[in-house]
Amino acid sequence: MDTSIKEDICKQIIGVFNKREGNDYDFDSHEFISVLKLCFPEEYYNKLLNYIPTEIKEKAFHQMHSQIGLQLSRNSVTLGIKKAQRHNSPNYKGGNTQNEKWDKC
């Protein structure tokens, strides 16, 4: 499990602190992480996901995606959509699974 941040990204983030007014180069780890999340969110979240055990990730993604589908269903009138039919399509893991297809109203 590789949770280290790429060296070039670390150097770019440290460079941000070097550009502060008054050339105040001091920073703490929380500041570094804040800039990482803001400027390199993909790097941050990929490393975070690498750190989380697979079974927890699978459950979390499934639950979140279920909540998104439920939100679409509950707010379909407001969103101007309606359920069309269930069908198979690629999921976030690259496989095909059944899910709801939506049409514009």
N, C-alpha and C positions, 0 to 999 in steps of 0.2 A: 504494500500500500504506500504510494508516493504522495505525501502531503506537502512536499517542499514546493515553494513558489519559484518559478523560473528566474534565473539570475538577472536576465535583462529586464524583467518586470520589476524586480527589487531595485535595480539601479535607477529605473525611470521614476519609481515612487520616491526614492531618496532624493532624486533630482528635484522633485516638487518642493521638498522642504528647503532645498538650497536656494530656491527662488523666492522665498519669503521676504517680506519687507524687512530691511535691516539685516538681511542675510543671516537670520537666526536659523542655524542648521540643526539645532536640537529638536528631537521629536521622541515620542514614546511609542510603544508597541500598539496601543489603542489607536493612535493617530495613523500609524502605518496601515493597520487593518482597515480603518475607515477609508483611506485613500484607495487601498486595494479594492474594497467592495464598490466604491464609487466609480473608479476609472477602469477597473479590470474585473467586472462582475462575473464573467464567464470563468476566469481563472479561479476566483474565490469560491464560487459555488461548485465547480468541478472538484476542487480539493476537498470541500466540505462533504460532498457526496461520496468521495473516495473513502472518507473517514467513517461513514455510517455503514453499519453492517447491512448486507444485501437484503435480508429478510425484513428489516425495518424500512429500508427504502421502498421495497416492493409494496408493502402495506400502505406506506405514506402516499406514494404516487397513486395507487388504486383508490384510496379514500379521497384524495384531493380531486382526482378526475371524476369520481362519482358525484362529488359536490358541485363541480362545474356543470355536469349534465343536469343535475337537479335544479340548479340555478337557471339554466336555459329553459327547462320545462316550466318552472314556477313563474318566470318572467317572459314567457313566449309572446303574450299579447303586447306588452310594452316594447319588446325587441322586434316585433313585427315578423315573427317566425312561427311555424307550426310543425308538429311532428309529421314526417312523411312515412317512413317505414324503417324497420331495423335492417341493417346490412353489415357485411364484413368490410373492414378497411384496416390499413396499417396502424398499429398502435405505437406508443412511445418506445417499445422495446424492439420494434422492427417486425413483429409478427402480425398476423391478421386476427382480429377479434370482432365480435358482433357489437354494434353500437347503434345509436339513434341517428337517422338522417333527418335533416331539417330543410324545410322549404320556406321561401319568403311568402308572407300572406298577401 
